[in-house]
Amino acid sequence: MRRSSAATPLPFARARRRADGAPVVAYDRRPGRVPIGAELFSGDQVSPQALPGGVPHAHDFFVLVHVARGSGTLLVDGRPVPLVPGDTCLVPPGQLVGGATTDDPADARSWVVFFTADAVAGATASPLAWRFHPLLAPFAETAGGGPRTLRVPDEDRSTWDALLRVLAREAPAHDDPPALAATDEAATAALTLLLVSLARLVGPPADGGADPLVAAVLDAVEAGFRDPISTRDVARALGYTTGHLTTVVRERTGRTVLEWLTERRMIEARRLLVETDLPVAVVAERTGHRDAAYLVRRFREQHGVTPARWRRGAR
C-alpha cells in the first residue's frame, strides 16, 4: 500500500531481532508526543516505512488495519488474511507482518493505526499485561493462532471514517514540535472510541484465554520491577530455571523476561520524568536501577537521549 500523501516519516525504528532473525520495528518514542498515529494508505505497494527493507518484520506496538475501499490480502505470521471493505485486522505486538497486496490498486484505501499499550492502559493496570485490558484484549490471537479480523457493520462505517480522520489529524506527526495537551487528549479519545467499538464487536472474553505462565511472569514483573530484580529472581519465584523460563517466555511473547523487565522500568521512568521533579538518581532508585549512571545508560539505549533531555523535551 502506498501512503496517500507526502506525509512525514512514521515514528518507527529498528530495535532488535527476534530469535528467528526477523527484525522487530520499535515505536520510536519522542518526549512530548503521545504514542499514537494513523495514516491513510492507497495502492498496492507497501511503503519502505511500513515494511523496512522489504522484508517481513514484527512490531513492538499495536497495529490496526481498516479497509475503507477495495480488497486485498495481508500476510501475517505467514498466513494470508483476505480483507474486504469494512474489515479490520488487529495485529498485536510480536506478530510477523509479511506485506500486503490489493486486487485493484486504483481503488484501494486502507487506514493503518499504530499505538503502544501505555497509550491506552495508562496506570489502570500493568502496561505489559495488555491481554487483560478490556480495550486491548481483542488484539489477542484467535484460538487458531492467527490475527483477529472483525467486520465493522455498514451502519458504523461512517462513524469509523470520521474517528480515523480525527485521529490522523490530532495525533502529532513525528517531526512536529511537542503536541498541545488538548491535541493529545483528542487523539487518545478518538483511539479509545475505536477500541470500544472493537471490543463490542468481539464481545466478552472467554474464560481461560490468557496464558497462565505468561500471566504469572508479567505479574512478577509488575510486582518487582521497582526493585533490582533479575530474570533469575523471577524464575526462582515461579519455580523454573532461568534458561527454561527465558526460552519459553521468548517463544510465547517474542521477548525475554529481561526485556519485559526493561520495558516496564522504562514506562515507569518516563512517567516519573514527566510527572514529577524527582532527581534522576531517585527515578533510578524507584525503577529498579542500581544507580543514576545505569539508568542513563539504559535509557539512552532505549530512547537515544538521556533522561534529563527527555524530561526537558516533554515540558
C-alpha positions as CSV (number, residue, x, y, z in Angstrom):
1,M,0.0,0.0,0.0
2,R,1.2,3.5,-0.8
3,R,0.7,6.3,1.5
4,S,-1.9,8.7,0.1
5,S,0.2,11.9,0.7
6,A,3.7,13.1,1.1
7,A,3.4,12.5,4.8
8,T,6.1,12.9,7.5
9,P,8.3,9.9,8.4
10,L,6.5,7.3,10.5
11,P,7.7,7.0,14.1
12,F,9.4,3.6,13.7
13,A,12.9,2.4,14.3
14,R,14.7,-0.9,14.0
15,A,15.2,-2.0,17.6
16,R,16.4,-5.6,17.6
17,R,15.8,-9.0,16.0
18,R,13.7,-11.9,17.1
19,A,15.2,-15.3,17.9
20,D,14.3,-16.4,14.3
21,G,16.3,-13.4,12.9
22,A,13.2,-11.3,11.9
23,P,13.6,-7.6,12.5
24,V,11.5,-6.0,15.2
25,V,10.3,-2.5,14.5
26,A,10.1,-0.4,17.6
27,Y,7.9,2.7,18.2
28,D,10.4,5.5,18.3
29,R,9.2,7.4,21.3
30,R,9.8,11.1,21.5
31,P,9.2,13.3,24.5
32,G,6.1,15.4,24.4
33,R,4.3,13.2,21.9
34,V,1.5,10.7,22.6
35,P,2.5,7.3,21.2
36,I,-0.5,7.1,18.7
37,G,-0.6,7.6,15.0
38,A,-2.8,7.0,12.0
39,E,-2.1,7.0,8.2
40,L,-4.3,6.6,5.1
41,F,-2.7,4.3,2.5
42,S,-3.6,3.6,-1.1
43,G,-2.3,1.4,-3.9
44,D,-0.7,-2.0,-3.8
45,Q,2.9,-1.2,-2.7
46,V,3.9,-1.3,0.9
47,S,6.0,1.8,1.7
48,P,9.6,1.4,3.0
49,Q,8.4,2.7,6.4
50,A,5.7,0.1,6.7
51,L,7.9,-2.8,5.6
52,P,11.5,-2.0,6.4
53,G,13.9,-3.2,3.9
54,G,11.1,-5.0,2.0
55,V,11.4,-7.9,4.5
56,P,8.9,-9.5,6.9
57,H,9.1,-7.9,10.3
58,A,7.3,-7.7,13.7
59,H,6.3,-4.6,15.7
60,D,6.6,-3.9,19.5
61,F,3.4,-1.9,19.3
62,F,-0.2,-2.5,18.2
63,V,-1.3,-2.1,14.5
64,L,-4.9,-1.8,13.4
65,V,-5.6,-2.1,9.6
66,H,-9.0,-1.0,8.5
67,V,-10.1,-1.4,4.8
68,A,-12.2,1.6,3.7
69,R,-12.3,0.7,0.0
70,G,-11.1,-2.1,-2.2
71,S,-10.0,-5.6,-1.3
72,G,-6.7,-7.5,-0.9
73,T,-4.6,-9.7,1.3
74,L,-2.4,-9.0,4.3
75,L,0.3,-11.6,5.2
76,V,0.6,-12.1,9.0
77,D,2.7,-14.8,10.6
78,G,2.9,-16.5,7.2
79,R,-0.9,-16.7,6.8
80,P,-2.8,-14.8,4.1
81,V,-5.5,-12.7,5.6
82,P,-8.1,-11.7,3.0
83,L,-9.7,-8.3,3.6
84,V,-12.7,-6.5,2.1
85,P,-14.3,-3.1,2.8
86,G,-15.3,-2.9,6.4
87,D,-12.7,-5.5,7.6
88,T,-10.4,-4.6,10.4
89,C,-7.3,-6.7,11.1
90,L,-5.8,-6.5,14.5
91,V,-2.0,-7.2,14.7
92,P,-0.7,-7.4,18.2
93,P,3.0,-6.8,19.2
94,G,5.2,-9.7,18.1
95,Q,3.3,-11.0,15.0
96,L,5.2,-11.2,11.8
97,V,3.9,-8.9,9.0
98,G,4.9,-10.0,5.5
99,G,3.4,-7.4,3.3
100,A,0.1,-6.6,1.6
101,T,-1.4,-6.8,-1.9
102,T,-4.6,-5.3,-3.3
103,D,-6.9,-6.6,-6.1
104,D,-7.4,-3.2,-7.7
105,P,-4.7,-0.7,-6.7
106,A,-6.5,2.3,-8.2
107,D,-9.5,1.6,-5.8
108,A,-7.6,0.7,-2.6
109,R,-7.8,2.7,0.5
110,S,-6.8,1.5,4.0
111,W,-6.3,3.1,7.3
112,V,-3.4,2.0,9.5
113,V,-3.4,2.9,13.2
114,F,-0.4,2.3,15.4
115,F,-0.1,2.8,19.2
116,T,1.6,1.4,22.3
117,A,-0.1,-0.3,25.2
118,D,0.6,2.5,27.7
119,A,-1.2,5.0,25.4
120,V,-4.4,3.1,26.3
121,A,-3.8,1.3,29.6
122,G,-2.1,4.1,31.4
123,A,-1.8,3.5,35.1
124,T,-5.0,1.4,35.3
125,A,-3.1,-1.9,35.0
126,S,0.3,-3.2,34.1
127,P,1.0,-1.8,30.6
128,L,2.6,-5.2,29.8
129,A,-0.5,-7.3,30.6
130,W,-2.4,-5.9,27.7
131,R,-4.3,-9.1,27.1
132,F,-6.2,-8.4,30.4
133,H,-7.2,-4.9,29.4
134,P,-10.7,-4.7,28.1
135,L,-9.8,-2.4,25.2
136,L,-6.7,-4.3,24.2
137,A,-7.9,-7.9,24.7
138,P,-9.4,-8.0,21.1
139,F,-5.8,-8.0,19.8
140,A,-5.1,-11.4,21.4
141,E,-4.6,-14.1,18.8
142,T,-7.6,-16.3,17.8
143,A,-7.8,-19.9,19.0
144,G,-6.1,-20.9,15.7
145,G,-3.2,-18.7,16.4
146,G,-3.8,-16.1,13.6
147,P,-4.7,-12.4,13.8
148,R,-8.2,-11.4,14.6
149,T,-10.3,-9.9,11.8
150,L,-13.5,-8.1,12.5
151,R,-16.2,-6.7,10.2
152,V,-17.4,-3.2,11.0
153,P,-21.1,-3.1,10.3
154,D,-22.2,-0.9,7.4
155,E,-24.1,1.4,9.6
156,D,-21.0,2.1,11.7
157,R,-18.5,2.8,8.9
158,S,-19.2,6.5,8.5
159,T,-18.5,6.9,12.3
160,W,-15.3,4.9,11.9
161,D,-14.2,7.1,9.0
162,A,-14.8,10.2,11.0
163,L,-12.9,8.9,14.0
164,L,-10.0,7.8,11.9
165,R,-9.8,11.2,10.3
166,V,-9.8,12.9,13.7
167,L,-7.1,10.5,14.8
168,A,-4.9,11.2,11.8
169,R,-5.4,15.0,12.3
170,E,-4.8,15.1,16.0
171,A,-2.1,12.5,16.5
172,P,1.1,14.6,16.4
173,A,3.4,14.0,13.4
174,H,6.7,12.5,14.3
175,D,8.8,15.6,13.4
176,D,6.3,18.2,14.7
177,P,7.0,20.1,17.9
178,P,5.6,18.6,21.1
179,A,1.8,18.5,20.9
180,L,-0.6,20.5,23.0
181,A,-2.2,18.7,25.8
182,A,-5.6,19.1,24.2
183,T,-4.3,17.6,20.9
184,D,-3.0,14.5,22.9
185,E,-6.4,14.2,24.6
186,A,-8.2,14.4,21.3
187,A,-6.1,11.7,19.7
188,T,-6.4,9.4,22.8
189,A,-10.2,10.0,22.9
190,A,-10.6,9.0,19.2
191,L,-8.4,5.9,19.7
192,T,-10.4,4.9,22.8
193,L,-13.7,5.2,20.9
194,L,-12.4,3.0,18.1
195,L,-11.2,0.4,20.6
196,V,-14.5,0.5,22.5
197,S,-16.3,-0.2,19.1
198,L,-13.9,-3.2,18.5
199,A,-14.5,-4.5,22.0
200,R,-18.2,-4.5,21.4
201,L,-17.8,-6.4,18.1
202,V,-15.7,-9.1,19.9
203,G,-17.9,-9.4,22.9
204,P,-16.8,-10.5,26.4
205,P,-13.6,-12.5,26.5
206,A,-13.8,-16.2,27.0
207,D,-12.6,-17.6,30.4
208,G,-9.1,-19.1,30.5
209,G,-7.9,-17.4,27.4
210,A,-4.7,-16.0,28.9
211,D,-1.5,-18.0,29.0
212,P,-1.1,-18.8,32.7
213,L,2.7,-18.8,32.6
214,V,2.9,-15.5,30.7
215,A,0.4,-14.0,33.1
216,A,2.5,-15.2,36.1
217,V,5.7,-13.7,34.6
218,L,4.0,-10.4,34.0
219,D,2.5,-10.4,37.5
220,A,6.0,-11.0,38.8
221,V,7.5,-8.2,36.7
222,E,4.7,-5.8,37.8
223,A,5.3,-6.7,41.5
224,G,9.0,-6.4,41.4
225,F,10.2,-4.0,38.7
226,R,10.8,-1.2,41.2
227,D,13.4,-3.4,42.9
228,P,16.7,-4.5,41.2
229,I,15.4,-8.0,40.4
230,S,16.7,-10.1,37.5
231,T,15.4,-12.9,35.3
232,R,16.9,-15.3,37.9
233,D,14.8,-13.8,40.6
234,V,11.6,-14.1,38.6
235,A,12.5,-17.7,37.6
236,R,13.2,-18.7,41.2
237,A,9.9,-17.2,42.4
238,L,8.0,-19.1,39.8
239,G,9.9,-22.4,40.3
240,Y,11.7,-22.5,36.9
241,T,15.3,-22.5,35.8
242,T,16.4,-19.2,34.3
243,G,17.2,-20.8,30.9
244,H,13.9,-22.6,30.7
245,L,11.8,-19.5,31.6
246,T,13.8,-17.3,29.2
247,T,13.2,-19.7,26.3
248,V,9.5,-20.3,27.0
249,V,8.6,-16.6,27.5
250,R,10.5,-15.6,24.4
251,E,8.7,-18.3,22.3
252,R,5.3,-17.2,23.6
253,T,5.7,-13.5,23.7
254,G,8.6,-12.6,21.4
255,R,10.5,-11.1,24.3
256,T,12.7,-12.3,27.1
257,V,11.9,-11.8,30.8
258,L,14.7,-9.3,31.0
259,E,13.2,-7.3,28.0
260,W,9.8,-7.3,29.8
261,L,11.5,-6.0,33.0
262,T,13.4,-3.3,31.0
263,E,10.2,-2.2,29.2
264,R,8.2,-1.9,32.5
265,R,11.0,0.1,34.1
266,M,11.3,2.4,31.1
267,I,7.5,3.0,31.2
268,E,7.7,4.0,34.9
269,A,10.9,6.1,34.3
270,R,9.2,8.0,31.6
271,R,6.2,8.6,33.8
272,L,8.3,9.9,36.7
273,L,10.4,12.1,34.5
274,V,7.3,13.8,33.0
275,E,5.0,13.9,36.0
276,T,7.5,14.7,38.8
277,D,10.6,16.8,39.5
278,L,12.4,13.9,41.2
279,P,16.2,13.8,40.6
280,V,17.4,11.2,38.1
281,A,19.0,9.3,40.9
282,V,15.7,8.9,42.7
283,V,14.0,7.9,39.5
284,A,16.7,5.3,39.1
285,E,16.1,4.0,42.6
286,R,12.3,3.8,42.1
287,T,12.7,1.9,38.8
288,G,15.0,-0.9,39.9
289,H,18.2,0.6,38.5
290,R,21.3,0.4,40.8
291,D,22.3,4.0,40.3
292,A,21.7,7.0,38.1
293,A,24.5,6.2,35.7
294,Y,23.0,2.8,35.0
295,L,19.6,4.3,34.3
296,V,21.1,6.9,32.0
297,R,22.9,4.2,30.0
298,R,19.8,2.0,29.6
299,F,17.5,5.0,28.9
300,R,19.9,6.2,26.2
301,E,20.0,2.7,24.7
302,Q,16.2,2.7,24.5
303,H,15.4,6.3,23.5
304,G,18.6,7.8,22.1
305,V,18.6,10.6,24.7
306,T,19.4,11.0,28.4
307,P,16.6,11.1,31.0
308,A,17.3,14.7,31.7
309,R,17.0,15.6,28.0
310,W,13.8,13.6,27.7
311,R,12.3,15.5,30.6
312,R,13.2,18.9,29.1
313,G,11.7,17.9,25.8
314,A,8.4,16.7,27.4
315,R,7.8,20.0,29.2
